[in-house]
Amino acid sequence: MRCLLLSLPLLWIVLPEVLHAEEKIAIIVSDTTPTKELLGTEELARIYRRKKLFWANGTPIVPLNLPVTHTLRRTFSRMVFSKLPEEMDAYWNEQYFHGISPPYVLASEEAVVEFVATTPGAIGYVNTAAVNKHVRVLFYLPLPMEKRP
């Protein structure tokens, strides 16, 4: 009983972090990516629109998306572009005629983490719960209040 009482204060410190861990989108790169760049939403939009193609050290940037119907992709798109993924179709149709392809689409957050961990220059976004020791979080996008549990 004494052990339980001693651990209760610790629960109040740790529990809020656990409960709020999924309230962020983690923007990830490989733990071996040498970039120290601090990105914001505008820079992220440039990367995902394929307007910024290289990291500061010259490594090509490989942006990754989740499928159009994935909830995290839809939230990411609204936060970064103020548009839903399907509203970007006209943009990508125009870019196609200039030889610019949209970011790769991977089937799951696990696939994004694996690809980012093994591909120099790759950047992706996942729920914070999907982050592991093989990737590095550049920054977090806090989910809007209406998306929180």
C-alpha positions in Angstrom: 0.0 0.0 0.0 2.8 2.4 0.9 4.5 1.8 -2.5 1.2 2.6 -4.3 0.8 5.8 -2.3 4.4 6.8 -3.2 3.8 6.2 -6.9 0.6 8.3 -7.1 2.4 11.6 -7.4 4.5 10.2 -10.2 1.4 9.2 -12.1 0.2 12.8 -12.0 3.5 13.8 -13.6 3.6 11.1 -16.3 -0.1 10.6 -17.0 -0.7 13.9 -18.8 2.2 13.2 -21.2 0.8 9.8 -21.9 -2.7 11.1 -22.4 -1.5 13.9 -24.7 1.1 11.9 -26.6 -1.3 11.4 -29.5 -2.3 15.0 -29.7 0.7 15.8 -31.9 1.9 15.0 -35.3 5.6 14.2 -35.3 7.6 15.4 -38.3 10.4 12.8 -38.6 13.7 12.3 -40.4 16.3 9.5 -40.1 18.4 9.6 -37.0 21.4 9.7 -39.4 20.1 12.7 -41.4 22.7 15.4 -40.7 20.3 18.3 -40.9 19.8 20.5 -37.9 17.3 22.7 -39.7 14.4 23.9 -37.7 11.3 23.8 -39.9 8.0 25.5 -39.5 4.8 24.9 -41.3 5.7 27.3 -44.2 9.0 25.4 -44.8 7.1 22.1 -44.5 4.6 23.2 -47.1 7.5 24.1 -49.5 9.0 20.6 -49.0 5.6 18.9 -49.6 4.8 21.1 -52.6 8.2 20.1 -53.9 9.4 23.7 -54.0 12.3 22.9 -51.6 14.2 19.9 -53.0 17.4 19.7 -50.9 18.5 19.8 -47.3 21.2 22.4 -46.5 23.9 19.8 -46.9 22.8 19.0 -50.5 21.0 15.7 -49.7 17.8 15.4 -51.8 14.6 15.7 -49.7 12.2 12.7 -50.0 8.8 13.7 -48.6 6.4 11.0 -47.7 2.6 11.0 -47.5 0.0 8.7 -46.0 -3.0 7.6 -48.2 -5.5 10.3 -49.1 -8.2 8.7 -46.9 -5.9 8.4 -43.8 -7.1 10.6 -41.0 -3.6 11.8 -40.2 -3.0 12.8 -43.8 -6.2 14.7 -43.9 -5.3 16.5 -40.7 -1.7 17.2 -41.8 -3.0 18.6 -45.2 -5.4 20.9 -43.5 -2.8 22.1 -41.0 0.0 22.6 -43.6 -1.9 23.6 -46.7 -5.2 24.7 -45.3 -6.7 22.3 -47.8 -7.8 18.6 -47.9 -5.6 16.3 -50.0 -8.1 16.1 -52.9 -8.1 19.9 -53.1 -4.4 19.6 -54.0 -5.2 17.7 -57.2 -5.2 20.8 -59.5 -1.9 21.8 -58.1 -0.3 18.4 -58.8 -1.9 18.2 -62.2 -0.2 21.5 -63.1 3.2 20.4 -61.5 3.0 17.1 -63.5 3.4 19.1 -66.8 6.6 20.7 -65.3 8.0 17.2 -64.5 7.4 17.5 -60.8 5.8 14.5 -59.0 4.0 14.6 -55.7 5.5 13.0 -52.6 5.5 9.2 -52.3 2.5 7.7 -50.6 3.0 4.9 -48.2 0.3 2.6 -46.8 0.8 3.1 -43.0 2.6 5.1 -40.3 4.8 2.0 -39.7 5.8 2.1 -43.4 6.6 5.8 -43.1 8.8 5.2 -40.0 10.7 2.3 -41.7 11.2 4.3 -45.0 12.4 7.4 -43.1 14.7 5.3 -40.9 16.4 3.7 -43.9 16.4 6.5 -46.5 18.8 9.4 -46.4 16.9 12.7 -46.8 13.4 11.3 -46.2 10.9 13.2 -44.2 7.5 12.1 -43.0 4.8 12.6 -40.5 3.3 10.1 -38.0 1.4 10.1 -34.8 3.9 10.5 -31.9 3.1 7.0 -30.7 4.7 5.6 -33.9 8.1 7.3 -33.3 11.0 4.9 -32.5 14.7 5.2 -31.8 15.6 5.0 -35.5 14.1 8.3 -36.4 14.5 11.8 -35.1 11.6 14.3 -34.6 12.4 17.6 -36.2 9.3 19.2 -34.6 5.7 18.6 -33.7 2.5 19.9 -35.1 -0.1 20.1 -32.3 -3.5 18.7 -33.4 -6.3 21.2 -33.5 -8.6 21.1 -30.4 -11.5 19.5 -32.4 -9.2 16.5 -33.2 -8.3 15.8 -29.6 -10.1 13.1 -27.6 
